[in-house]
Amino acid sequence: MIANLASERADEERVSSLLAKVAADFEAKPFIPALFLSQGDLQTFGAYLWPTRFRLPDTTGDEERFFDVETGSRVLGRCRWQPDRTQHPTLVMWHGLEGSANSAYMLSTANKAFARGFNVLRMNVRNCGGTEHLTPTLYHGGLTADLRVVIEQLIVNDGLSRIVIAGFSLGGNMVLKLAGEYGDAPPPEIKAIGAVSPSIDLTAGRDFLNLRRNLVYQKNFLLYLKRRLRRKERLYPGSYDVAGLNRVRSIEQFDDRFIAPAFGFDGVDDYYRKASSRPYIGRIRIPTLIIHAKDDPFIPFEPLTDPSIEANPFVLVLATEKGGHVAFVSANLDDEDRFWGENRLVDFGEMAANSGFADY
């Protein structure tokens, strides 16, 4: 027991020192918001509408990969492989609420990581990216079982030994929760976890999103959720009662009526509590980077000040005053594009997979 404790303490000290080096390196590249996007909403919309987002690389050569995550349910990944894939690190990414493998931030980050020598898998969360036909079920914000199966198959079937898992927004909540669920015994092939603008406390996120100022975000997400549910009902007649769907006015109401009962939660509050990664982050034993802006308009920063997160030597939180939600549009160009958060995520993944992190 004494030997085990000494080993654990040595691991913590080594990872802590490495994360301190990462923090110092990132301080040399601070986030300075673009002058014309100095406010959180402007950052968020600016990143979404940025002109180069509509000229992202052609992905027609990417491989489609299906993963059987449970009986009758599959998820689809879009893969870009390096020659001799087992000799390269692999970045596996999960998108946010009602996004897809083809969301702009997924494509942009994948392009950067591939250029750095990574295999890249852009995963669709169950039902997303036009995959409603692959499962009769829905998805929820803490559905880590699918992520776990994908990682296991990449390790066992593909022989991948250096994996970095990253998530954005709700996908960030999922990957952090998975890392916490692994606890003291994560697969050694997972070298790092990255999360950008993660919604680690779904109850706090609900409260933020219900603010009057966030009505435009609420309506946008709800529109897509309702459309998806109607598609599911057409594919699987009788599975979902869409009568009165137009009277559902918030994501909270949608989750209470459809998501919570579909997955056996005792109402929406039970769902939000059990699906949130906040209680799990203190248990993470994989080098982890969280990037979050304090002016994120609809995902609050405050949950990241949880003492259990601050005390975890395996977790580094990069908190910026500005940056919006999955945006971080920078004034700095230098030798990289304006998307600071994506660049820092790839930097971290490269350090984790190719340097001292690989032996933590």
C-alpha positions in Angstrom: 0.0 0.0 0.0 2.8 2.4 0.9 4.4 1.7 -2.5 1.2 2.3 -4.3 0.7 5.6 -2.5 4.2 6.7 -3.4 3.7 5.8 -7.0 0.4 7.7 -7.2 2.0 10.7 -5.6 4.9 10.6 -8.1 2.4 10.4 -11.0 0.5 13.4 -9.6 3.7 15.4 -9.2 4.9 14.5 -12.7 1.6 15.4 -14.4 1.3 18.5 -12.3 4.7 19.7 -13.3 4.0 19.0 -17.0 0.7 20.8 -16.8 2.5 23.8 -15.2 4.8 23.8 -18.2 1.8 23.7 -20.5 0.3 26.6 -18.7 3.5 28.6 -19.0 3.7 27.8 -22.7 0.2 29.0 -23.2 0.9 32.2 -21.3 3.3 33.0 -24.1 0.3 32.9 -26.5 -2.5 34.6 -24.5 -5.9 35.0 -25.9 -6.5 38.6 -27.2 -10.0 38.9 -28.7 -10.4 40.4 -32.2 -11.0 44.1 -31.7 -14.4 43.9 -33.4 -15.5 40.9 -31.4 -14.8 41.9 -27.8 -18.0 40.7 -26.3 -19.2 37.1 -25.7 -22.2 37.1 -28.0 -20.2 38.7 -30.7 -17.4 36.2 -30.3 -20.0 33.3 -30.5 -21.8 34.6 -33.6 -18.5 35.8 -35.2 -17.0 32.3 -35.0 -20.1 30.8 -36.4 -20.3 33.2 -39.3 -16.5 33.6 -40.0 -16.0 33.6 -43.8 -13.3 31.0 -43.8 -15.7 28.6 -42.0 -17.4 28.2 -45.4 -14.2 27.3 -47.2 -13.0 24.4 -45.0 -11.1 21.4 -46.5 -12.8 18.9 -48.8 -13.7 15.8 -46.7 -14.9 13.5 -49.5 -11.8 11.3 -49.0 -12.5 10.7 -45.3 -13.5 7.2 -44.3 -16.9 6.5 -42.9 -16.7 4.2 -39.8 -19.7 2.7 -38.0 -19.4 1.7 -34.4 -22.0 -0.7 -32.8 -22.5 0.9 -29.4 -25.4 -1.3 -28.2 -27.9 -3.7 -29.7 -29.7 -2.0 -32.5 -27.7 1.3 -32.2 -24.7 2.6 -34.1 -22.8 5.8 -34.3 -20.9 7.2 -37.3 -17.4 8.6 -37.3 -15.6 10.3 -40.1 -12.0 9.3 -40.1 -8.9 10.8 -41.7 -5.9 8.4 -41.4 -2.2 9.0 -41.6 -0.2 6.3 -43.5 0.6 3.5 -41.0 -2.0 4.8 -38.6 -0.7 2.9 -35.6 2.5 4.9 -35.7 0.7 8.2 -35.2 -1.3 9.7 -32.4 -5.1 9.9 -32.8 -7.5 12.7 -31.9 -11.1 11.6 -31.3 -13.6 14.5 -31.2 -17.2 14.9 -30.0 -19.4 17.8 -30.9 -21.9 19.9 -29.0 -25.7 19.9 -28.7 -27.3 19.4 -32.1 -23.9 19.7 -33.9 -22.3 17.0 -36.0 -19.0 15.7 -37.3 -19.3 18.4 -39.9 -19.6 21.3 -37.5 -17.2 24.0 -38.5 -15.1 23.8 -35.3 -14.8 20.0 -35.8 -13.6 20.3 -39.3 -11.2 23.2 -38.5 -9.7 21.4 -35.5 -9.4 18.2 -37.5 -7.5 19.9 -40.3 -5.0 21.4 -37.8 -4.5 18.1 -36.0 -4.0 16.1 -39.2 -1.4 18.6 -40.4 0.4 17.9 -37.1 0.5 14.2 -37.8 -2.6 13.0 -36.0 -5.2 10.5 -37.2 -8.5 12.3 -36.7 -11.9 10.9 -36.0 -14.8 13.3 -36.0 -17.6 11.4 -34.2 -21.3 12.0 -34.5 -23.1 11.8 -31.2 -25.9 9.2 -31.5 -28.6 10.5 -33.9 -26.6 13.5 -35.1 -25.2 14.3 -38.5 -28.1 12.6 -40.3 -27.8 9.3 -38.5 -31.3 9.1 -36.9 -31.8 5.9 -38.9 -29.0 4.1 -37.1 -30.8 3.9 -33.8 -34.4 3.9 -32.5 -33.2 5.8 -29.4 -32.4 9.5 -28.7 -29.3 10.8 -26.9 -28.5 12.7 -23.7 -25.8 14.9 -22.4 -24.1 12.2 -20.2 -24.3 9.3 -22.6 -20.7 8.2 -22.1 -21.3 4.5 -22.9 -21.1 5.3 -26.6 -17.8 7.1 -26.2 -16.4 4.2 -24.1 -17.3 1.7 -26.8 -15.7 3.8 -29.6 -12.4 4.1 -27.6 -12.3 0.4 -26.7 -12.8 -0.5 -30.4 -10.0 1.8 -31.5 -7.7 0.3 -29.0 -8.6 -3.3 -29.5 -9.5 -3.5 -33.2 -7.2 -0.8 -34.6 -4.2 -1.1 -32.2 -4.1 2.6 -31.6 -1.9 3.4 -28.6 -1.8 7.2 -28.3 -5.3 8.6 -28.1 -6.4 12.1 -27.2 -10.1 12.6 -26.6 -11.6 16.1 -27.1 -15.1 17.5 -26.8 -16.8 20.8 -27.4 -19.7 22.2 -25.3 -22.0 19.3 -24.5 -19.4 17.0 -26.0 -17.0 18.4 -23.5 -19.2 17.4 -20.7 -19.3 13.9 -22.1 -15.6 13.4 -22.4 -14.9 14.9 -19.0 -17.5 12.6 -17.4 -16.0 9.6 -19.2 -12.5 10.5 -17.9 -13.9 10.7 -14.4 -15.7 7.4 -14.7 -12.4 5.7 -15.6 -11.2 6.9 -12.2 -7.8 5.5 -11.1 -7.7 2.9 -13.9 -8.0 4.7 -17.3 -6.9 2.8 -20.4 -3.2 3.6 -20.7 -3.7 4.3 -24.4 -5.6 7.5 -23.5 -2.9 10.2 -23.2 -5.0 13.3 -22.7 -8.5 14.8 -22.5 -9.4 18.2 -23.9 -12.7 20.2 -23.5 -13.6 23.5 -25.0 -16.5 25.5 -23.4 -17.8 22.4 -21.7 -21.2 22.4 -20.0 -20.1 20.6 -16.9 -23.2 21.4 -14.8 -26.4 20.9 -16.8 -28.6 22.5 -14.1 -26.5 25.7 -14.1 -26.5 25.6 -17.9 -30.3 25.3 -17.9 -30.6 28.4 -15.6 -28.3 30.4 -17.8 -30.1 29.4 -21.0 -33.5 30.3 -19.5 -32.4 33.9 -19.0 -34.3 36.3 -21.3 -31.1 37.5 -22.9 -30.5 34.0 -24.2 -33.8 33.5 -25.9 -32.2 33.4 -29.3 -29.9 30.5 -28.3 -32.8 28.7 -26.6 -35.0 29.0 -29.7 -32.3 27.9 -32.1 -31.4 24.7 -30.1 -35.1 23.9 -29.5 -35.9 24.3 -33.2 -33.3 21.6 -34.1 -34.3 19.3 -31.3 -38.0 19.4 -32.4 -37.0 18.8 -36.0 -35.0 15.8 -34.9 -37.8 14.3 -32.9 -40.2 14.6 -35.8 -37.7 12.8 -38.0 -37.4 10.0 -35.4 -41.2 9.7 -35.3 -41.3 9.3 -39.1 -38.6 6.7 -39.0 -40.0 4.8 -36.0 -43.8 5.4 -36.0 -45.4 5.3 -32.6 -42.1 5.5 -30.7 -42.5 9.2 -29.7 -45.6 11.1 -28.9 -45.1 14.4 -30.8 -48.6 15.7 -30.1 -48.4 19.1 -28.6 -44.7 19.4 -29.4 -45.2 23.0 -30.6 -46.3 23.8 -27.0 -42.8 22.9 -25.7 -41.2 26.3 -25.1 -37.8 25.4 -23.6 -35.0 22.8 -23.7 -35.8 22.1 -20.1 -39.4 21.2 -21.0 -38.2 19.1 -24.0 -35.7 17.2 -21.8 -38.4 16.6 -19.1 -40.9 15.3 -21.6 -38.7 13.3 -23.9 -35.1 12.8 -22.8 -35.5 12.0 -19.1 -38.1 9.3 -19.5 -36.4 7.8 -22.5 -33.3 7.0 -20.4 -35.0 6.1 -17.1 -34.3 9.4 -15.3 -36.7 10.5 -12.6 -37.5 13.8 -14.3 -35.4 16.6 -15.7 -33.7 17.5 -12.4 -32.5 13.9 -11.9 -31.3 13.8 -15.5 -29.3 17.1 -15.2 -27.8 16.0 -11.9 -26.7 12.5 -13.0 -25.5 13.5 -16.5 -23.3 16.4 -15.4 -19.5 15.9 -15.4 -18.9 18.3 -12.5 -18.9 15.6 -9.8 -16.6 13.4 -11.9 -13.8 15.9 -12.8 -12.1 15.6 -9.4 -11.7 11.9 -10.1 -9.9 12.3 -13.4 -6.4 10.7 -13.6 -5.6 11.6 -17.2 -3.9 14.9 -18.1 -6.8 17.2 -18.9 -7.1 20.6 -20.4 -10.3 22.7 -20.1 -10.6 25.9 -22.1 -13.5 28.2 -21.0 -14.3 31.9 -21.4 -15.7 33.7 -18.5 -18.0 35.7 -20.8 -19.5 32.5 -22.4 -23.1 33.7 -23.0 -25.0 30.5 -22.1 -22.6 28.1 -20.4 -21.6 29.5 -17.0 -18.0 29.5 -15.9 -18.7 29.3 -12.2 -19.0 25.5 -11.9 -15.3 25.3 -13.0 -14.4 27.0 -9.7 -15.5 23.9 -7.8 -12.8 23.1 -5.2 -12.6 19.4 -6.4 -11.6 20.6 -9.8 -9.1 23.2 -8.6 -7.5 20.6 -6.4 -7.1 18.0 -9.1 -3.4 18.1 -10.3 -4.4 16.2 -13.5 -6.7 19.1 -14.6 -5.6 22.4 -16.1 -8.3 25.1 -16.6 -7.4 27.8 -19.1 -9.9 30.6 -18.1 -10.0 33.6 -20.4 -11.9 36.8 -19.7 -13.3 36.9 -23.2 -13.9 34.3 -25.9 -17.6 33.5 -26.0 -18.8 29.9 -26.6 -16.6 27.6 -28.6 -15.3 30.8 -30.3 -12.0 32.4 -29.1 -11.6 34.5 -32.3 -8.2 36.1 -31.7 -6.7 39.4 -32.8 -3.4 37.6 -33.2 -2.4 35.9 -36.4 1.3 35.4 -36.4 1.9 31.8 -37.7 -1.6 30.5 -37.0 -5.2 31.3 -37.8 -7.5 33.3 -35.5 -9.1 30.4 -33.7 -7.1 30.4 -30.5 -9.0 27.7 -28.6 -8.7 25.2 -31.4 -5.0 25.9 -31.7 -4.3 25.5 -28.0 -6.3 22.3 -28.0 -4.1 20.8 -30.8 -1.0 22.1 -29.1 -1.9 20.3 -25.9 -2.8 17.1 -27.7 0.5 17.2 -29.5 2.4 17.6 -26.2 0.4 14.9 -24.6 0.9 12.4 -27.3 4.4 13.1 -28.3 6.3 14.1 -25.2 6.4 13.4 -21.5 2.7 13.0 -21.2 2.9 9.8 -23.1 4.7 8.1 -20.2 2.7 9.6 -17.3 
